[in-house]
Amino acid sequence: MGDAKFLRVTCEDCGHVAIIFERASTQIPCSVCGATLARPAGGKAELVGSTITDVLE
């Protein structure tokens, strides 16, 4: 996990901003509307209902 980062993402459904781990091992829902932001993909999470706003070091 040496180069894994956190991502600031925006929910495409409601516009809520969330911070997620780029190698998430579980599905990540939006805490406001419940839409899926990312799902695990055997490595880096696949963003499905969100867009990256910023990469946090």
Backbone as CSV, one residue per row, in Angstrom:
resi,resn,N_x,N_y,N_z,CA_x,CA_y,CA_z,C_x,C_y,C_z
1,MET,0.816,-1.206,0.000,0.000,0.000,0.000,0.852,1.258,0.000
2,GLY,2.075,1.173,-0.423,2.971,2.303,-0.354,2.558,3.512,-1.170
3,ASP,1.944,3.309,-2.325,1.600,4.449,-3.171,0.094,4.700,-3.254
4,ALA,-0.701,4.042,-2.418,-2.150,4.241,-2.436,-2.490,5.625,-1.879
5,LYS,-3.522,6.221,-2.444,-3.894,7.593,-2.071,-5.375,7.670,-1.731
6,PHE,-5.743,8.773,-1.132,-7.140,9.076,-0.904,-7.601,10.009,-2.016
7,LEU,-8.863,9.888,-2.393,-9.423,10.702,-3.464,-10.586,11.528,-2.943
8,ARG,-10.641,12.773,-3.343,-11.825,13.601,-3.071,-12.697,13.456,-4.312
9,VAL,-13.902,12.926,-4.123,-14.801,12.675,-5.246,-16.121,13.410,-5.031
10,THR,-16.812,13.668,-6.135,-18.117,14.315,-6.096,-19.160,13.346,-6.624
11,CYS,-20.234,13.171,-5.862,-21.330,12.300,-6.278,-22.007,12.920,-7.496
12,GLU,-22.210,12.110,-8.537,-22.838,12.612,-9.759,-24.336,12.851,-9.585
13,ASP,-24.953,12.208,-8.590,-26.395,12.359,-8.380,-26.759,13.608,-7.566
14,CYS,-26.033,13.841,-6.452,-26.440,14.944,-5.564,-25.381,16.023,-5.378
15,GLY,-24.141,15.789,-5.842,-23.095,16.801,-5.731,-22.330,16.774,-4.421
16,HIS,-22.643,15.831,-3.531,-21.938,15.728,-2.251,-20.477,15.367,-2.489
17,VAL,-19.573,15.970,-1.730,-18.139,15.694,-1.830,-17.762,14.708,-0.732
18,ALA,-17.055,13.639,-1.105,-16.622,12.625,-0.144,-15.152,12.319,-0.375
19,ILE,-14.501,11.803,0.663,-13.111,11.370,0.549,-13.106,9.854,0.692
20,ILE,-12.535,9.180,-0.319,-12.502,7.720,-0.315,-11.078,7.230,-0.546
21,PHE,-10.825,5.980,-0.159,-9.525,5.346,-0.383,-9.533,4.762,-1.784
22,GLU,-8.484,5.005,-2.560,-8.485,4.572,-3.957,-8.430,3.062,-4.120
23,ARG,-8.062,2.334,-3.089,-8.030,0.869,-3.150,-9.092,0.275,-2.232
24,ALA,-10.281,0.832,-2.270,-11.380,0.386,-1.416,-11.705,-1.083,-1.679
25,SER,-11.956,-1.825,-0.609,-12.266,-3.252,-0.739,-13.754,-3.532,-0.553
26,THR,-14.539,-2.494,-0.319,-15.993,-2.632,-0.207,-16.655,-1.563,-1.059
27,GLN,-17.911,-1.779,-1.377,-18.670,-0.784,-2.143,-18.865,0.458,-1.277
28,ILE,-18.707,1.637,-1.860,-18.810,2.890,-1.103,-20.042,3.662,-1.557
29,PRO,-21.027,3.836,-0.647,-22.221,4.610,-0.992,-22.047,6.081,-0.620
30,CYS,-22.781,6.946,-1.278,-22.823,8.362,-0.913,-23.556,8.465,0.422
31,SER,-23.023,9.231,1.346,-23.642,9.344,2.666,-24.889,10.224,2.647
32,VAL,-25.135,10.944,1.556,-26.310,11.808,1.461,-27.453,11.112,0.725
33,CYS,-27.197,10.640,-0.500,-28.281,10.085,-1.315,-28.244,8.567,-1.447
34,GLY,-27.147,7.925,-1.043,-27.056,6.473,-1.085,-26.583,5.891,-2.407
35,ALA,-26.336,6.721,-3.410,-25.844,6.223,-4.701,-24.458,5.611,-4.524
36,THR,-24.114,4.630,-5.329,-22.796,3.997,-5.261,-21.756,4.921,-5.877
37,LEU,-20.719,5.239,-5.097,-19.630,6.094,-5.582,-18.519,5.255,-6.202
38,ALA,-18.205,4.130,-5.566,-17.116,3.273,-6.044,-17.375,1.846,-5.607
39,ARG,-16.812,0.905,-6.372,-16.915,-0.499,-5.990,-15.553,-1.152,-6.190
40,PRO,-15.274,-2.189,-5.402,-13.962,-2.839,-5.499,-13.766,-3.493,-6.861
41,ALA,-12.527,-3.479,-7.329,-12.239,-4.055,-8.644,-10.929,-4.843,-8.628
42,GLY,-10.600,-5.446,-7.494,-9.391,-6.265,-7.425,-8.115,-5.449,-7.480
43,GLY,-8.089,-4.329,-6.877,-6.951,-3.406,-6.879,-7.501,-2.031,-6.599
44,LYS,-7.344,-1.132,-7.532,-7.936,0.196,-7.367,-9.443,0.095,-7.551
45,ALA,-10.176,0.863,-6.743,-11.629,0.855,-6.825,-12.079,1.454,-8.155
46,GLU,-13.192,0.945,-8.660,-13.774,1.472,-9.895,-14.800,2.540,-9.525
47,LEU,-14.590,3.754,-9.998,-15.546,4.833,-9.734,-16.739,4.649,-10.660
48,VAL,-17.944,4.590,-10.083,-19.119,4.345,-10.910,-20.119,5.490,-10.877
49,GLY,-20.249,6.185,-9.772,-21.218,7.269,-9.703,-20.600,8.543,-9.184
50,SER,-19.305,8.687,-9.442,-18.599,9.856,-8.913,-17.482,10.259,-9.867
51,THR,-17.024,11.477,-9.679,-15.898,11.978,-10.455,-14.825,12.477,-9.490
52,ILE,-13.570,12.302,-9.844,-12.469,12.736,-8.979,-12.339,14.246,-9.037
53,THR,-12.328,14.860,-7.865,-12.150,16.301,-7.746,-10.692,16.627,-7.422
54,ASP,-10.059,15.763,-6.594,-8.692,16.017,-6.140,-8.068,14.709,-5.674
55,VAL,-6.758,14.597,-5.785,-6.009,13.463,-5.262,-5.239,13.959,-4.057
56,LEU,-5.465,13.328,-2.907,-4.834,13.761,-1.663,-3.592,12.927,-1.415
57,GLU,-2.495,13.576,-1.084,-1.227,12.882,-0.850,-1.133,12.358,0.562
